[in-house]
């Protein structure tokens, strides 16, 4: 990855773009930010030098899009405009006035959020470029206003709600409604939408695709994070959260079973029979004929145990009577095995 120098006094990047590809099958998005030719090379499987290239869960760009509740982007844009006037008669005053904005843009770039990174680079590139143009200050203001517009929209609305989509569509002007579309080629398997001067058409494209595919936004039941899902049936945002829920469910089950003495007794009796049946089927003590007889008795025991356990749960049988019966059945298992065991109390099984 390449870095960007927000103290440079010479425009170095030229045409900078943000490219987006959506992989519906894998529920993923890929966002690449950098020089146009380097981004294209990167998407085609090359080693393009770009500022940002990550594949994230589908919907991430919309969910984490830059917002500007306090209007800080526009405030810093105005500082850059005002710095133009200070270049006469001393150029040094211009750079001194722009220094705080340079620091602000560096912070946004270092945030790692591609929408903020792209806006930061575009801001400084336009600042350097417009100074040499007629009516440069007005042109810079117009470019930055168009660039920052969706930040305010995202501050006022939840990005995926219908009112946000409406606000974004209303905000589009004729010059902002077009978008570059790079069609798939041999080494670039996905359609790519590219933002150059405005985020608005890219956001509109993304929102349209989400609606076209019928996907929905959900809040994860484990971590609370918002995520894009195929349907309302998906309630967890990631494999990590699925693992957390599985562990919690098992812990809850174990705690519930641990406190249920009835289930413990029944389970202990079951394995008492089961382990002896295994001995008759395998190993040195294997005895097929005795195993068949033991299996029939085991099946009869399980059927009766289920019936009696149900009676205990309904209150038709005392717990102590069920426990005593299990002790008797344990002795029957020993008899079928040809083992002699001393008489045991219910609390010992």
C-alpha positions as CSV (number, residue, x, y, z in Angstrom):
1,X,0.0,0.0,0.0
2,X,1.2,3.5,-0.7
3,X,0.8,6.5,1.6
4,X,-0.4,10.0,0.7
5,X,1.5,13.1,1.7
6,X,-0.9,15.9,2.9
7,X,2.0,18.4,3.1
8,X,3.0,18.1,-0.5
9,X,2.8,21.3,-2.4
10,X,2.7,19.6,-5.8
11,X,-0.2,17.6,-7.1
12,X,1.1,14.0,-7.3
13,X,-1.9,11.6,-7.7
14,X,-3.7,13.2,-10.5
15,X,-6.9,11.2,-11.2
16,X,-7.8,9.5,-7.9
17,X,-10.8,7.1,-7.8
18,X,-12.7,4.8,-5.4
19,X,-13.7,1.5,-7.1
20,X,-16.4,-0.8,-5.7
21,X,-17.2,-4.4,-6.7
22,X,-20.0,-6.4,-5.2
23,X,-19.8,-10.2,-4.9
24,X,-23.4,-11.4,-4.3
25,X,-22.5,-15.1,-4.0
26,X,-19.9,-14.6,-1.2
27,X,-21.8,-11.6,0.3
28,X,-18.7,-9.5,0.1
29,X,-17.6,-6.1,-1.2
30,X,-14.2,-5.0,-2.4
31,X,-13.2,-1.3,-2.2
32,X,-10.0,0.0,-3.8
33,X,-8.8,3.6,-3.5
34,X,-5.9,5.1,-5.4
35,X,-4.7,6.4,-8.8
36,X,-7.1,5.4,-11.6
37,X,-4.6,3.3,-13.6
38,X,-3.2,1.6,-10.4
39,X,-6.7,0.7,-9.2
40,X,-7.5,-0.8,-12.6
41,X,-4.3,-2.8,-12.5
42,X,-5.0,-4.0,-9.0
43,X,-8.5,-5.2,-9.9
44,X,-7.2,-7.1,-12.8
45,X,-4.9,-9.2,-10.5
46,X,-1.8,-7.1,-10.8
47,X,0.4,-5.4,-8.2
48,X,-1.0,-1.9,-8.5
49,X,0.2,0.5,-5.9
50,X,-3.0,1.7,-4.2
51,X,-3.9,3.4,-0.9
52,X,-6.6,1.0,0.1
53,X,-7.7,-2.4,-1.0
54,X,-9.9,-4.6,1.2
55,X,-12.6,-7.1,0.8
56,X,-15.3,-6.8,3.6
57,X,-18.7,-8.2,4.3
58,X,-21.4,-6.9,1.9
59,X,-22.9,-3.6,3.1
60,X,-19.8,-2.4,5.0
61,X,-19.3,0.7,2.9
62,X,-22.9,1.9,3.5
63,X,-22.9,0.9,7.2
64,X,-19.6,2.7,8.0
65,X,-19.9,5.6,5.5
66,X,-18.3,8.8,6.7
67,X,-20.7,11.3,8.4
68,X,-20.3,14.9,9.3
69,X,-22.8,16.0,12.0
70,X,-20.8,19.1,12.9
71,X,-19.9,20.2,9.4
72,X,-16.1,19.8,10.0
73,X,-15.4,18.8,6.4
74,X,-17.0,22.0,5.0
75,X,-15.3,24.1,7.7
76,X,-11.9,22.8,6.6
77,X,-12.8,23.2,3.0
78,X,-13.5,26.9,3.6
79,X,-10.1,27.3,5.3
80,X,-8.5,26.0,2.2
81,X,-10.5,28.4,0.0
82,X,-9.5,31.3,2.3
83,X,-5.8,30.3,2.1
84,X,-5.8,31.2,-1.6
85,X,-6.1,34.9,-0.8
86,X,-3.2,34.8,1.5
87,X,-0.8,33.7,-1.2
88,X,-0.5,37.3,-2.2
89,X,2.0,38.7,-1.5
90,X,3.5,35.9,0.6
91,X,3.1,32.3,-0.5
92,X,4.3,31.1,2.9
93,X,1.1,32.5,4.5
94,X,-1.0,30.2,2.3
95,X,0.7,27.1,3.5
96,X,0.6,28.2,7.0
97,X,-3.2,28.7,6.8
98,X,-3.6,25.3,5.2
99,X,-1.6,23.4,7.8
100,X,-4.5,22.7,10.2
101,X,-6.5,21.3,7.3
102,X,-3.6,19.1,6.3
103,X,-3.6,17.7,9.9
104,X,-7.4,17.1,9.7
105,X,-7.1,15.3,6.4
106,X,-4.3,13.1,7.7
107,X,-6.5,12.0,10.6
108,X,-9.3,11.1,8.3
109,X,-6.9,9.2,6.0
110,X,-5.5,7.3,9.0
111,X,-9.1,6.3,10.1
112,X,-8.9,3.5,7.6
113,X,-12.5,4.0,6.4
114,X,-12.3,4.2,2.6
115,X,-15.0,6.9,2.1
116,X,-13.0,9.2,4.4
117,X,-9.7,8.3,2.9
118,X,-10.9,9.0,-0.6
119,X,-12.4,12.3,0.4
120,X,-9.2,13.3,2.1
121,X,-7.0,12.6,-0.9
122,X,-9.5,14.3,-3.3
123,X,-9.7,17.4,-1.1
124,X,-5.9,17.9,-1.1
125,X,-5.6,17.1,-4.8
126,X,-8.3,19.6,-5.7
127,X,-6.8,22.2,-3.4
128,X,-3.5,21.9,-5.2
129,X,-5.1,21.8,-8.7
130,X,-7.7,24.6,-8.4
131,X,-5.2,27.3,-7.3
132,X,-3.8,27.5,-10.8
133,X,-7.2,27.9,-12.4
134,X,-9.3,30.9,-13.1
135,X,-11.8,31.5,-10.3
136,X,-10.0,28.7,-8.5
137,X,-11.5,29.5,-5.1
138,X,-15.1,29.2,-6.4
139,X,-14.2,26.0,-8.3
140,X,-12.7,24.5,-5.2
141,X,-15.8,25.3,-3.2
142,X,-18.0,23.7,-5.8
143,X,-15.9,20.5,-6.0
144,X,-15.7,20.0,-2.3
145,X,-19.4,20.8,-1.7
146,X,-20.2,18.1,-4.2
147,X,-17.8,15.7,-2.6
148,X,-19.0,16.3,1.0
149,X,-22.7,16.3,0.3
150,X,-23.4,12.7,1.3
151,X,-21.6,13.1,4.6
152,X,-24.3,15.4,5.8
153,X,-27.1,13.1,4.4
154,X,-25.6,10.2,6.4
155,X,-25.5,12.4,9.5
156,X,-29.3,13.1,9.2
157,X,-30.5,9.6,8.3
158,X,-29.7,6.0,9.0
159,X,-28.0,5.0,5.7
160,X,-30.2,2.0,4.8
161,X,-33.6,3.6,5.6
162,X,-35.9,4.7,2.8
163,X,-35.7,8.3,3.7
164,X,-31.9,8.3,3.3
165,X,-32.2,6.9,-0.2
166,X,-34.8,9.5,-1.0
167,X,-32.6,12.3,0.4
168,X,-29.6,11.1,-1.6
169,X,-31.6,10.9,-4.9
170,X,-32.9,14.5,-4.3
171,X,-29.4,15.7,-3.6
172,X,-28.1,14.5,-7.0
173,X,-27.6,17.2,-9.6
174,X,-27.2,16.5,-13.3
175,X,-23.5,16.6,-13.1
176,X,-23.4,14.2,-10.2
177,X,-25.8,11.6,-11.5
178,X,-23.4,9.8,-13.8
179,X,-21.0,7.1,-12.7
180,X,-18.2,5.1,-14.3
181,X,-18.9,1.5,-14.8
182,X,-16.0,-0.9,-15.6
183,X,-17.4,-4.1,-17.1
184,X,-15.9,-7.5,-16.3
185,X,-12.9,-8.6,-18.4
186,X,-10.9,-11.8,-18.3
187,X,-8.9,-10.8,-15.2
188,X,-11.6,-8.7,-13.6
189,X,-14.6,-11.0,-13.0
190,X,-16.9,-8.4,-11.5
191,X,-18.7,-5.3,-12.6
192,X,-17.0,-2.3,-11.0
193,X,-18.6,1.0,-10.2
194,X,-16.2,3.9,-9.8
195,X,-16.5,7.2,-7.9
196,X,-14.4,10.1,-9.3
197,X,-16.0,13.4,-8.3
198,X,-19.0,12.4,-6.1
199,X,-20.0,9.6,-3.9
200,X,-23.7,10.0,-4.6
201,X,-24.0,7.9,-7.8
202,X,-22.0,5.1,-6.2
203,X,-24.2,5.1,-3.0
204,X,-27.3,5.1,-5.2
205,X,-25.9,2.2,-7.2
206,X,-25.1,0.2,-4.0
207,X,-28.6,0.9,-2.5
208,X,-30.3,-0.1,-5.8
209,X,-28.4,-3.4,-5.8
210,X,-29.3,-4.2,-2.1
211,X,-33.0,-3.5,-2.9
212,X,-32.8,-5.5,-6.2
213,X,-31.4,-8.5,-4.3
214,X,-34.0,-8.3,-1.6
215,X,-31.4,-8.1,1.2
216,X,-32.2,-6.6,4.6
217,X,-30.2,-4.9,7.4
218,X,-30.2,-6.7,10.7
219,X,-28.7,-6.1,14.2
220,X,-26.6,-9.0,15.5
221,X,-28.1,-10.7,18.5
222,X,-24.7,-11.3,20.0
223,X,-22.6,-8.1,19.4
224,X,-25.3,-5.7,18.4
225,X,-23.6,-4.6,15.2
226,X,-25.6,-3.8,12.2
227,X,-25.0,-6.0,9.1
228,X,-26.5,-6.8,5.7
229,X,-28.3,-10.2,5.5
230,X,-30.0,-12.3,2.8
231,X,-33.3,-12.4,4.9
232,X,-34.7,-11.7,8.4
233,X,-33.8,-15.3,9.3
234,X,-30.2,-14.3,9.7
235,X,-29.6,-12.9,13.2
236,X,-25.8,-13.2,13.6
237,X,-23.3,-11.1,11.7
238,X,-20.2,-13.4,11.7
239,X,-18.7,-16.8,12.4
240,X,-17.2,-15.4,15.6
241,X,-20.7,-14.4,16.9
242,X,-22.1,-17.8,15.8
243,X,-19.3,-19.4,17.9
244,X,-20.1,-17.2,20.9
245,X,-23.8,-18.0,20.7
246,X,-23.1,-21.8,20.4
247,X,-20.9,-21.6,23.5
248,X,-23.5,-19.7,25.4
249,X,-26.2,-22.1,24.4
250,X,-24.2,-25.1,25.5
251,X,-23.3,-23.4,28.8
252,X,-27.0,-22.6,29.4
253,X,-28.0,-26.2,28.6
254,X,-25.2,-27.6,30.9
255,X,-26.3,-25.4,33.7
256,X,-29.9,-26.4,33.3
257,X,-29.1,-30.1,33.1
258,X,-26.7,-29.8,36.1
259,X,-29.5,-28.5,38.3
260,X,-31.9,-31.2,37.1
261,X,-31.3,-34.3,39.2
262,X,-33.9,-36.2,37.3
263,X,-32.0,-35.9,34.1
264,X,-28.7,-36.7,35.8
265,X,-30.1,-39.9,37.2
266,X,-31.7,-41.0,34.0
267,X,-28.5,-40.3,32.0
268,X,-26.3,-42.2,34.5
269,X,-28.6,-45.2,34.3
270,X,-28.6,-45.1,30.5
271,X,-24.8,-45.1,30.3
272,X,-24.6,-47.8,33.0
273,X,-26.5,-50.1,30.6
274,X,-24.8,-48.8,27.5
275,X,-21.2,-49.4,28.7
276,X,-22.0,-53.0,29.6
277,X,-23.6,-53.6,26.2
278,X,-20.4,-52.4,24.6
279,X,-18.4,-54.9,26.6
280,X,-20.6,-57.7,25.3
281,X,-20.2,-56.6,21.7
282,X,-16.5,-55.7,21.6
283,X,-13.3,-56.7,23.2
284,X,-12.1,-59.8,25.0
285,X,-15.5,-60.2,26.7
286,X,-17.5,-60.1,23.5
287,X,-20.5,-62.5,23.6
288,X,-22.9,-62.1,20.6
289,X,-25.7,-64.2,22.1
290,X,-25.6,-62.6,25.5
291,X,-25.3,-59.1,23.8
292,X,-28.5,-59.8,21.9
293,X,-30.4,-60.7,25.1
294,X,-28.9,-57.7,26.9
295,X,-29.9,-55.4,24.1
296,X,-33.5,-56.5,24.3
297,X,-33.6,-55.9,28.0
298,X,-31.8,-52.6,27.5
299,X,-34.5,-51.5,25.0
300,X,-37.3,-52.5,27.4
301,X,-35.5,-50.6,30.2
302,X,-35.2,-47.4,28.2
303,X,-38.9,-47.5,27.1
304,X,-40.0,-47.9,30.7
305,X,-37.5,-45.3,32.0
306,X,-39.0,-42.7,29.6
307,X,-42.5,-43.5,30.7
308,X,-41.6,-43.3,34.4
309,X,-39.6,-40.1,34.0
310,X,-42.6,-38.5,32.3
311,X,-44.7,-39.5,35.3
312,X,-42.2,-37.8,37.7
313,X,-42.4,-34.6,35.6
314,X,-46.2,-34.7,35.7
315,X,-46.2,-35.3,39.4
316,X,-47.7,-38.8,39.1
317,X,-44.6,-40.5,40.6
318,X,-42.3,-39.5,43.4
319,X,-38.7,-38.7,42.5
320,X,-37.5,-41.1,45.2
321,X,-39.6,-44.0,43.7
322,X,-38.0,-43.4,40.3
323,X,-34.5,-43.4,41.8
324,X,-35.2,-46.6,43.7
325,X,-36.5,-48.3,40.5
326,X,-33.3,-47.2,38.7
327,X,-31.2,-49.0,41.4
328,X,-33.2,-52.2,40.9
329,X,-32.7,-51.9,37.1
330,X,-29.0,-51.4,37.6
331,X,-28.9,-54.7,39.5
332,X,-30.8,-56.4,36.6
333,X,-28.0,-55.1,34.2
334,X,-25.4,-56.7,36.5
335,X,-27.3,-60.0,36.5
336,X,-27.5,-60.1,32.8
337,X,-23.8,-59.5,32.6
338,X,-23.2,-62.3,35.1
339,X,-21.7,-59.8,37.6
340,X,-22.5,-59.8,41.3
341,X,-22.6,-56.3,43.0
342,X,-23.4,-55.3,46.5
343,X,-26.8,-53.7,47.0
344,X,-26.6,-49.9,46.4
345,X,-28.7,-46.9,47.4
346,X,-30.3,-44.5,45.0
347,X,-27.8,-41.8,45.7
348,X,-24.9,-44.0,44.7
349,X,-25.8,-44.3,41.0
